[in-house]
């Protein structure tokens, strides 16, 4: 047995845990960014859907109005 003190060193499980935490943080950041992109995509899709609904309703009302005018 040696009487001199051992130099401090980082424990391998501690390093693995630290690396794992960094990887998890990167994955969470990526998931958050992707979720925000998907939410923006859904908002744009919803706007397009409502524009389509309003467009179809406008065409139906215009045809109804036109048929009322032509029958008078």
DSSP file (Angstrom, degrees, kcal/mol; ACC not computed):
  #  RESIDUE AA STRUCTURE BP1 BP2  ACC     N-H-->O    O-->H-N    N-H-->O    O-->H-N    TCO  KAPPA ALPHA  PHI   PSI    X-CA   Y-CA   Z-CA
    1    1 A X              0   0    0      0, 0.0     2,-0.3     0, 0.0     0, 0.0   0.000 360.0 360.0 360.0 138.0    0.0    0.0    0.0
    2    2 A X        -     0   0    0      1,-0.1     0, 0.0     2,-0.1     0, 0.0  -0.648 360.0-150.6 -89.9 146.4    1.3    3.4   -0.9
    3    3 A X        +     0   0    0     -2,-0.3     2,-0.2     2,-0.1    -1,-0.1   0.526  69.0  95.2 -92.3  -6.8    1.3    6.2    1.7
    4    4 A X  S    S-     0   0    0      1,-0.1    -2,-0.1     0, 0.0     2,-0.1  -0.587  83.1-105.5 -86.3 148.7    0.9    9.0   -0.8
    5    5 A X        -     0   0    0     -2,-0.2     2,-0.2     1,-0.1    -1,-0.1  -0.411  32.2-116.1 -73.5 147.2   -2.6   10.4   -1.5
    6    6 A X        -     0   0    0     -2,-0.1    -1,-0.1     1,-0.1     3,-0.1  -0.572  33.4-108.3 -78.3 142.2   -4.3    9.5   -4.8
    7    7 A X        -     0   0    0     -2,-0.2    -1,-0.1     1,-0.1     2,-0.0  -0.403  41.6 -98.4 -68.2 148.7   -5.0   12.4   -7.2
    8    8 A X        +     0   0    0     -2,-0.1     2,-0.3    -3,-0.0    -1,-0.1  -0.372  48.4 177.8 -66.7 146.9   -8.6   13.4   -7.5
    9    9 A X        -     0   0    0     -3,-0.1     2,-0.4    -2,-0.0    -3,-0.0  -0.987  33.5-102.1-147.5 155.7  -10.4   12.0  -10.5
   10   10 A X        -     0   0    0     -2,-0.3     2,-0.2     1,-0.1     3,-0.0  -0.625  40.4-118.6 -80.2 135.8  -13.9   12.1  -11.9
   11   11 A X     >  -     0   0    0     -2,-0.4     4,-2.0     1,-0.1     3,-0.2  -0.536  15.8-130.1 -74.8 136.1  -15.8    8.9  -11.3
   12   12 A X  H  > S+     0   0    0     -2,-0.2     4,-2.6     1,-0.2     5,-0.2   0.892 107.1  52.1 -58.4 -43.9  -16.9    7.1  -14.5
   13   13 A X  H  > S+     0   0    0      1,-0.2     4,-2.4     2,-0.2    -1,-0.2   0.892 109.0  52.4 -61.0 -35.0  -20.6    6.8  -13.5
   14   14 A X  H  > S+     0   0    0     -3,-0.2     4,-2.2     2,-0.2    -1,-0.2   0.892 109.9  47.8 -65.1 -38.6  -20.6   10.5  -12.7
   15   15 A X  H  X S+     0   0    0     -4,-2.0     4,-2.6     2,-0.2    -2,-0.2   0.899 111.5  50.3 -67.8 -40.4  -19.3   11.2  -16.2
   16   16 A X  H  X S+     0   0    0     -4,-2.6     4,-2.5     2,-0.2    -2,-0.2   0.904 110.8  49.5 -63.8 -40.4  -21.8    8.9  -17.8
   17   17 A X  H  X S+     0   0    0     -4,-2.4     4,-2.5    -5,-0.2    -2,-0.2   0.917 111.2  48.9 -64.2 -43.3  -24.6   10.6  -15.9
   18   18 A X  H  X S+     0   0    0     -4,-2.2     4,-2.1     2,-0.2    -2,-0.2   0.922 112.9  47.1 -62.6 -44.6  -23.4   14.0  -16.9
   19   19 A X  H  X S+     0   0    0     -4,-2.6     4,-2.4     1,-0.2    -1,-0.2   0.904 111.7  51.5 -63.7 -40.4  -23.2   13.0  -20.6
   20   20 A X  H  X S+     0   0    0     -4,-2.5     4,-2.6     1,-0.2    -2,-0.2   0.905 108.4  51.3 -63.5 -41.5  -26.6   11.4  -20.3
   21   21 A X  H  X S+     0   0    0     -4,-2.5     4,-2.3     2,-0.2    -1,-0.2   0.895 110.2  49.5 -62.8 -39.7  -28.1   14.6  -18.9
   22   22 A X  H  X S+     0   0    0     -4,-2.1     4,-2.3     2,-0.2    -2,-0.2   0.915 111.4  48.7 -65.4 -42.0  -26.6   16.6  -21.8
   23   23 A X  H  X S+     0   0    0     -4,-2.4     4,-2.5     1,-0.2    -2,-0.2   0.925 111.5  49.4 -63.6 -43.8  -28.0   14.2  -24.3
   24   24 A X  H  X S+     0   0    0     -4,-2.6     4,-2.7     1,-0.2    -1,-0.2   0.903 110.2  51.3 -61.8 -41.1  -31.4   14.3  -22.7
   25   25 A X  H  X S+     0   0    0     -4,-2.3     4,-2.5     2,-0.2    -1,-0.2   0.907 110.3  48.6 -64.0 -41.0  -31.3   18.1  -22.7
   26   26 A X  H  X S+     0   0    0     -4,-2.3     4,-2.4     2,-0.2    -2,-0.2   0.916 112.2  49.1 -63.5 -42.8  -30.4   18.2  -26.4
   27   27 A X  H  X S+     0   0    0     -4,-2.5     4,-2.7     2,-0.2    -2,-0.2   0.905 111.5  49.0 -64.5 -40.6  -33.3   15.8  -27.2
   28   28 A X  H  X S+     0   0    0     -4,-2.7     4,-2.6     2,-0.2    -2,-0.2   0.908 110.9  50.1 -64.9 -41.4  -35.7   17.9  -25.2
   29   29 A X  H  X S+     0   0    0     -4,-2.5     4,-2.4     2,-0.2    -2,-0.2   0.912 112.4  47.8 -61.9 -41.8  -34.6   21.1  -26.9
   30   30 A X  H  X S+     0   0    0     -4,-2.4     4,-2.5     2,-0.2    -2,-0.2   0.916 112.3  48.5 -65.9 -43.0  -35.0   19.3  -30.3
   31   31 A X  H  X S+     0   0    0     -4,-2.7     4,-2.6     2,-0.2    -2,-0.2   0.899 111.5  50.4 -63.6 -39.9  -38.5   18.0  -29.3
   32   32 A X  H  X S+     0   0    0     -4,-2.6     4,-2.3     2,-0.2    -2,-0.2   0.924 111.7  47.4 -63.2 -44.5  -39.5   21.5  -28.1
   33   33 A X  H  X S+     0   0    0     -4,-2.4     4,-2.1     1,-0.2    -2,-0.2   0.917 113.4  48.1 -63.6 -42.8  -38.4   23.1  -31.4
   34   34 A X  H  X S+     0   0    0     -4,-2.5     4,-2.5     1,-0.2    -2,-0.2   0.884 109.9  52.5 -65.8 -38.4  -40.2   20.4  -33.4
   35   35 A X  H  X S+     0   0    0     -4,-2.6     4,-2.4     2,-0.2    -1,-0.2   0.909 108.9  50.0 -63.8 -40.8  -43.4   20.8  -31.4
   36   36 A X  H  X S+     0   0    0     -4,-2.3     4,-2.2     2,-0.2    -2,-0.2   0.902 110.5  50.1 -64.1 -39.7  -43.3   24.6  -32.0
   37   37 A X  H  X S+     0   0    0     -4,-2.1     4,-2.3     1,-0.2    -2,-0.2   0.912 111.2  48.7 -64.0 -41.7  -42.8   23.9  -35.8
   38   38 A X  H  X S+     0   0    0     -4,-2.5     4,-2.6     2,-0.2    -2,-0.2   0.890 109.6  52.1 -65.4 -38.8  -45.8   21.5  -35.8
   39   39 A X  H  X S+     0   0    0     -4,-2.4     4,-2.1     2,-0.2    -1,-0.2   0.906 110.3  48.4 -63.9 -40.7  -47.9   24.0  -33.9
   40   40 A X  H  X S+     0   0    0     -4,-2.2     4,-2.2     2,-0.2    -2,-0.2   0.904 111.2  50.7 -64.5 -40.6  -47.1   26.7  -36.5
   41   41 A X  H  X S+     0   0    0     -4,-2.3     4,-2.4     1,-0.2    -2,-0.2   0.908 110.0  49.6 -63.1 -42.1  -47.9   24.3  -39.3
   42   42 A X  H  X S+     0   0    0     -4,-2.6     4,-2.6     2,-0.2    -1,-0.2   0.880 108.9  52.7 -65.1 -37.8  -51.3   23.4  -37.7
   43   43 A X  H  X S+     0   0    0     -4,-2.1     4,-2.3     2,-0.2    -2,-0.2   0.924 111.0  46.5 -63.3 -43.2  -52.1   27.1  -37.3
   44   44 A X  H  X S+     0   0    0     -4,-2.2     4,-2.3     1,-0.2    -2,-0.2   0.910 113.0  49.8 -64.4 -41.4  -51.4   27.7  -41.0
   45   45 A X  H  X S+     0   0    0     -4,-2.4     4,-2.4     1,-0.2    -2,-0.2   0.898 109.8  50.9 -63.7 -40.2  -53.5   24.6  -41.9
   46   46 A X  H  X S+     0   0    0     -4,-2.6     4,-2.6     2,-0.2    -2,-0.2   0.913 109.1  50.9 -64.1 -42.3  -56.3   25.8  -39.7
   47   47 A X  H  X S+     0   0    0     -4,-2.3     4,-2.3     1,-0.2    -2,-0.2   0.927 111.4  48.0 -60.4 -43.9  -56.3   29.3  -41.4
   48   48 A X  H  X S+     0   0    0     -4,-2.3     4,-2.2     1,-0.2    -2,-0.2   0.898 110.4  52.2 -63.5 -39.6  -56.4   27.6  -44.8
   49   49 A X  H  X S+     0   0    0     -4,-2.4     4,-2.5     1,-0.2    -2,-0.2   0.933 110.6  46.8 -62.3 -45.7  -59.2   25.4  -43.8
   50   50 A X  H  X S+     0   0    0     -4,-2.6     4,-2.8     1,-0.2     5,-0.2   0.883 110.3  53.0 -65.6 -37.4  -61.3   28.3  -42.5
   51   51 A X  H  X S+     0   0    0     -4,-2.3     4,-2.3    -5,-0.2    -1,-0.2   0.904 110.5  48.4 -62.6 -39.2  -60.6   30.3  -45.7
   52   52 A X  H  X S+     0   0    0     -4,-2.2     4,-2.6     2,-0.2    -2,-0.2   0.921 111.4  49.2 -65.4 -43.9  -61.8   27.3  -47.7
   53   53 A X  H  X S+     0   0    0     -4,-2.5     4,-2.5     1,-0.2    -2,-0.2   0.935 113.4  46.2 -61.2 -46.5  -65.0   27.0  -45.6
   54   54 A X  H  X S+     0   0    0     -4,-2.8     4,-2.3     1,-0.2    -1,-0.2   0.875 111.9  52.4 -64.4 -36.5  -65.7   30.7  -46.0
   55   55 A X  H  X S+     0   0    0     -4,-2.3     4,-2.2    -5,-0.2    -2,-0.2   0.927 110.9  45.8 -64.5 -45.1  -65.0   30.5  -49.7
   56   56 A X  H  X S+     0   0    0     -4,-2.6     4,-2.5     1,-0.2    -2,-0.2   0.914 113.2  50.3 -63.9 -42.7  -67.4   27.6  -50.2
   57   57 A X  H  X S+     0   0    0     -4,-2.5     4,-2.5    -5,-0.2    -1,-0.2   0.896 109.9  51.2 -62.3 -39.3  -70.1   29.4  -48.0
   58   58 A X  H  X S+     0   0    0     -4,-2.3     4,-2.5     2,-0.2    -1,-0.2   0.904 110.1  49.0 -65.2 -40.9  -69.6   32.5  -50.1
   59   59 A X  H  X S+     0   0    0     -4,-2.2     4,-2.5     2,-0.2    -2,-0.2   0.925 112.1  48.5 -64.5 -43.8  -70.1   30.6  -53.4
   60   60 A X  H  X S+     0   0    0     -4,-2.5     4,-2.3     1,-0.2    -2,-0.2   0.924 113.7  46.6 -62.9 -44.5  -73.2   28.9  -52.1
   61   61 A X  H  X S+     0   0    0     -4,-2.5     4,-2.7     2,-0.2    -1,-0.2   0.884 111.5  51.8 -65.1 -38.0  -74.7   32.2  -50.9
   62   62 A X  H  X S+     0   0    0     -4,-2.5     4,-2.6     2,-0.2    -2,-0.2   0.910 111.0  47.2 -65.6 -41.3  -73.8   33.9  -54.2
   63   63 A X  H  X S+     0   0    0     -4,-2.5     4,-2.4     2,-0.2    -2,-0.2   0.903 113.0  49.0 -66.5 -39.7  -75.6   31.1  -56.1
   64   64 A X  H  X S+     0   0    0     -4,-2.3     4,-2.0     2,-0.2    -2,-0.2   0.926 113.2  47.0 -64.6 -43.3  -78.6   31.3  -53.9
   65   65 A X  H  X S+     0   0    0     -4,-2.7     4,-2.4     1,-0.2    -2,-0.2   0.904 111.9  50.9 -63.8 -41.4  -78.7   35.1  -54.3
   66   66 A X  H  X S+     0   0    0     -4,-2.6     4,-2.5     1,-0.2    -1,-0.2   0.890 110.0  49.1 -64.5 -39.7  -78.3   34.8  -58.0
   67   67 A X  H  X S+     0   0    0     -4,-2.4     4,-1.6     2,-0.2    -1,-0.2   0.861 111.2  50.4 -69.8 -33.6  -81.2   32.3  -58.2
   68   68 A X  H  X S+     0   0    0     -4,-2.0     4,-0.9     2,-0.2    -2,-0.2   0.920 112.8  46.3 -66.2 -43.9  -83.4   34.6  -56.1
   69   69 A X  H >< S+     0   0    0     -4,-2.4     3,-0.6     1,-0.2    -2,-0.2   0.917 113.8  47.5 -66.1 -43.4  -82.6   37.5  -58.4
   70   70 A X  H 3< S+     0   0    0     -4,-2.5    -1,-0.2     1,-0.2    -2,-0.2   0.794 109.6  53.5 -72.1 -26.1  -83.1   35.6  -61.6
   71   71 A X  H 3<        0   0    0     -4,-1.6    -1,-0.2     1,-0.2    -2,-0.2   0.670 360.0 360.0 -81.7 -14.8  -86.5   34.1  -60.5
   72   72 A X    <<        0   0    0     -4,-0.9    -1,-0.2    -3,-0.6    -2,-0.2   0.483 360.0 360.0 -78.6 360.0  -87.9   37.5  -59.6
